[in-house]
Amino acid sequence: MSTPVTVVSGFLGSGKTTLLRRFLHASGASLRLGVIVNDMSGLEVDGDLLRHSGSLSESLGNFVSIQAGSISDTQRASFSAVLNAWQHRNDLDHVIIETSGSTHPWPLIHEIKQHPGLVLDSFVTLIDARAFMEDFGAGRLIHENAHPQASLMSAQIRMAGVILLTKTEQLTPPGLQLLTRHLRVLNPRASLHLVTYGGIPADQWLGTRSFDLEQAGSLSGPSKDEMSESCSSPRLDSSVIDDPRPFHPQRLWDLFRHRLGTGIHRSKGFIWMASRDREVLLWNQAAGSIGLELSAYWKAALVSNPDGRLLPEEVRLLRQQLEGSHPWFGDRRCELTVIGPDADLAVFVPELLQCFCTDDEIARWREGAAFDDPWPRSLLRI
């Protein structure tokens, strides 16, 4: 008997990882899941977030993270190898594949079909409602092929048996109606659901048996061979920033509010700011939308035990773990991946590097100076 596979697709920042995180926390051990997550960047962010669910890990044999390229392109061979290893396992009830935002459907579908021990049960596409409205004209630019990523977005939508619209609270009711009308033209057969922060019953997207290869092919526009061999969308590249220094909160705010532009599709990772040196912040930017979430606390901040909540042996353990770390920053570090066309990255990334604190500002931070911080003080805890 073949193991069912659900593909979770969607353009950059549409909410795929949020959906899976919420599902994994809610489902517990009710399903024996195998999860493959793909990140086109060499910096692993999505994989780390899913591991935090507690039910997935490489050591348990139910989790694989494929980085530094799309599984429909440069990492296709790695993807095929995982499918080959998993197709005859009898300890998995379901396999979920979270694609990168740049993944094209046809090569993915072709690889799954080459492994008879697996069957594509459902193809789920998430759409950031606000970004779709603003960047794709609610779908008009896809119809007119007037957006650089029109063919990629069109393919992801047309393949879907289930479409999940995220961030709909950021649209007006008329805007949402316009968007759904355009989606119905692109794909009239898919079930359509509105989702807030990944909150949706699992049975509405997982195991729906909604994938129909013939219907998907009839809606796909270009032939399957054309889509599997090449795509007309310009190639997206990524740049990884890894630096122990803190960001200056005001400069970071100014850059992303005034200089982001449409070229930077996505940035994500873990950061710290000079004004918030205790908090591990999950940075999540998609198009013009930016989010900060409280992920954890830095060990270097906890070791001082400012709240008096740690036992002496816990403080000793933290100090041991911090041995050999940066003398000023400890385990604090900013790790970000920025995704967009090469030309836009070449302009934006150097400006982002200027947002790190200078030597003088770091000296002020060490002295306990305050920094202007326009970012919201109330953060979601993950």
N, C-alpha and C positions, 0 to 999 in steps of 0.2 A: 504494500500500500504506500502511495506517495505521500510525502510530508507537505502540507500546505504552506505556501509562502505568501506573505503580504509585503508589498513594496510601499514604503512611505516616501513619497516624492514631493517636490516643491522647490520653488526658486529660493534664493538665498534669504534667510531670515524669516521664513514663512511660519516657523513654529514647530518644526518636526521633532527636535529634541525635547521641547517642552511637552509635546503630546506624549512621547514615550516615557519621559520621566514621571509624569503624572500617572500614566497607565501602570508602570512598573511598581510605583509606590502603592497603588490601589489593589493590584492583582495579587500581590504576594507570591505564593508558590502554587497558585491554583492551576497554572499552566507550565508545562516544561518547555520553556522558550529558548530558542537560539537566536541571537541578535548579531547582525553584521552592520556596522556603522562606517560610513565613508566620509572622509573630510579631505577636500582637495588641497588644503594647506598642510605643510609639514608640522604645524603646531597642533597637537591634539587637544581639542576643547570638548567636543561633543562626547567623545569616548570617555573622558574623565567624568563628565557629568552623569553618564549612564551607569558607570561603575559604582557611583555613590548610592545607587538604588539598593545595593547589598545583595542582589540576587544574580548579578552578572559578573563574570570575570573570566579571564583566559585560563586561570587555574581550574575553574569548574568545567571548562570545555564548552561553555555555551555563549561565548562572546569573542568576536574578532573585530578589531579596528583596523581599517585600511586607510592610510594617510597619503598625503603628497601626490594627489592625482585622482581623477574621477574613475570609478569602476566601469564607466562606459567608454573610457579612452585609455589613458596611460596605465591605469591599474586594472585593466580588464583581465589580464592573465592572473593576477593575484586573486581577483574575485572568483574566477573560474576554478582556481585551485581550492578555495574554501568550499564552494558548492560541491565539488567532487568529493571532498572529505566528509561533508555533512549529508550527502544524499541518501546514504543507506543506513543512517543511524536510527535506532528504534527508541532512543531515549529523549526525542524531541517531539512535542505535540505540534509545534508551529515554529516557523522561521520568519523573523521580521528583518527586513533590509531597510535601513535608513540611508538614503542616497545623499550625495552632496548636491548643492544647489545647481551645479553645472552638469548634472547627469542627464544624458539623453535616453529616452525610454527604450528604443528599439534594440540597441546593443545589449542592454540589460535583459530584456525579454528573451532575446536570442540565446544568451548564455544560460538562463534558467531552463529553457526548452531543451538544451543539450544534455540535461541531467534528468533522466527519467525517474529518479527517486524523489524528485521535487515537482510540485505542480503550483503554478501561479494562481493563487486563490483570489487575490484582490490587489488592485493597483489604486492606491490612495494618494491624491494630490492635495497639498495644503496651499492656500493662497492668502497672502497678506492683503487684506481688503484695501487698506489705505494705500499701500504701495501700488497695488494693481490699478486703483483709481487714478493716482497721481502720475505714475510713471508709464502706464500702458493705456491711459485714456479710457479706463474701465473696460478695455478690450478692443477699442477702436483701432489702436495702433497695431494690434495683432492682426486684425482683419486686413489692414492696409499694408502690413509688413513694413511698418514705418519705424520700428524700434530695433536697435541692434540685437536684442535678445528675443525678438518676436517668434522665431521658429522654435527656439528652445521652450519658451513658455507655452506656445501653442501645442507642441508635442506632449508636454507634461499634462496639460488640461485634457486633450483629446484621448489620451490613453486611460484616463481615470474611470473607474466604476464608482468611486466615491470621491467627492470634492468637499473639503473642509475649508470654510472661510473663517480666517482668524482676524483678530483685531477689528471686528465689525463695529465695536463701540466707538471707534474713531470716525465713523461715517454718519452722515445724516440719513434718515429714512429714504428720501428720494435718491440719494447717491447709492445706497445699498440696492434699491430696486433697479437702478440703471445697470449696476454691476452684474446682478443676477441675470438680467435679460441678456446681456452680452455673453455670459457664461453658458446660458441655455442654447445660444446659437452655436457656440464652439463645441459644446457637448450636451446634446439634449437627453442622453440616456443615463447620465450619472446621477446618483442620489446626492443631494446638496444639503449640507448641515452648517449651521453657524456655531462657532466654537470660541469660548472665552478662556484664555490661558490653559488650553489643552483639556478643558473639561467637557468630555463627551463619553457616554456609555460605550464600552469596548465593542459591544455587539453591533454598533452602527458603522464600524470601520474595519474590525478584525474578523476574519473568517466569514465574510459576507458572500463568498462565491460569486462575486460580481464581475470578475474579469472575463471579457469575451474578446478573443483575439481577432475574430472576423469583423465584429462591429468596430473595434478600435482601429483596425487597419483601414476600414472604409472611411473613417473620419480623419485619417492621419495626414491628408494632403500629399506630401512627397511619398514616393514609394518606400517600402520597407528597406530595400537595398540601398537607396539613397540615404535614408536616415541612419542605417547601420554603418555605412562607409564614411560618411562625412556629415557635417552640419554647416549651415550658413551663418550661424551665430559667431561673432568674434570671440576669440579665446579670452577667457578670464585668467588672470594671474594672481598670485598672492605674494605678500611680503610679510615676513615674520619679524617682530620686534621683541627682543629679550633683553631687559635692562633692569638692574637692581634699584635704580633711582626712582623716587616718587614723581608722579605727575604734579605739576602746579595746577590746582583745581580751576583757577580762573582762566588760564591760558588754554587748558583743555576744553573748557566750556566754550570759549570764544571761537576756537578752531572748528569744533563740530557744529556750532550754531551758525557760523557765518561763512565757512570755507569748505563745507562738505561737498557740495555740488552733487550732480547726478552720476559722476563717474565712479565713485566709491560705493560699490553695491553692498559691502558687508565688512564689518570688523567685529571681532569677538575675542574674548580671552579673560585673563585675570589680572587685575591691576591694584595699585594702592596709590593714595594721594597724600600729600604732606599734611593735609588737614584731617585725614582719617587714617592714621597710621596703625590702628588696631585691626581694621577690617580688610578681609580678602573680598574684593569686589568683583563680581562677575559682570563684565562689560559686554553689552549686546546691542549692536547697531545694525539696522537693516534699512537701506535707503535713507530717508529722512527721519526715521524713528530711532531713538536711543533709549536704552534701559540700563539701569544699575540694580544689581541684586546683592544682598549680603550672603556670601557663600560660606564664610568661616572667619576665624580670627587667626592672625599671624602668631606663631609660637613666640617670636621675639617680643610681642606685646604681652602675651599671657605669662611669660616667665617672670615678669615683674609682679604678677599676682595682684593687680590693682584693686580687685574686688574682694580679695581675701577668701576666695572660694576654692582654691586649690590646696590640696594636702602637700606637706613638705616633700614627700616622695614623688608627687606629680611634678613639682617644680624641678626637682633634681633630674627627673627623666627628660623634661623639656630642655634643660641645660645641656644634657648629654647629646640630645638630638641636634642641638644648635652648634655643637663643636665643629669648628672649621668653616662656619658660615661667615658672611660679611661682618666685619667688626662693628659697623654702624647700623646696617639694615637687617642683619640676621637673615631670616628666611624670606623676608619681603622681596618681591620681585614683580615686575610688569611683563607679562607675556601676552602678546596680541598678534593676531593675524589680520591683515588688511587685504581685502579682495576687490579687484577691479581690473580694467584694462591697463596694460603696461604704461601707456602714456599718462594716465591719471595717477597711477601709483607713483610715478617718477616725480610728480609735482606735490602730491599730498603727503607722502611718507616723510620727506625731509621736514615739512612743516610740523608734522606730528612729533618728530624727534625734538623739535624746539620747545615742546610743551613739558619736557622733563625739567626738574628743578636744576638750576645752575649750582656751582660750587658755593657761591655766597648764600643762596637760598637754602641749600642743605645745611650749611653752618647755622643759619637762623633756625631751621627745623630742630637741629640738635640742641639748641638753646631753649626750645619750647615756644618759639614764636608762633603767632596765629597767622593763618593764610585766608585770604578772601575765598569763599567757597559758595558759589551760586547753585550747586547741585542740591536736589531735594534731600532733606534730612531723613525723611521717612522712606525706608527701603524695604522691599519685599525680602523676606528671609526664605532661602531655599534649603 
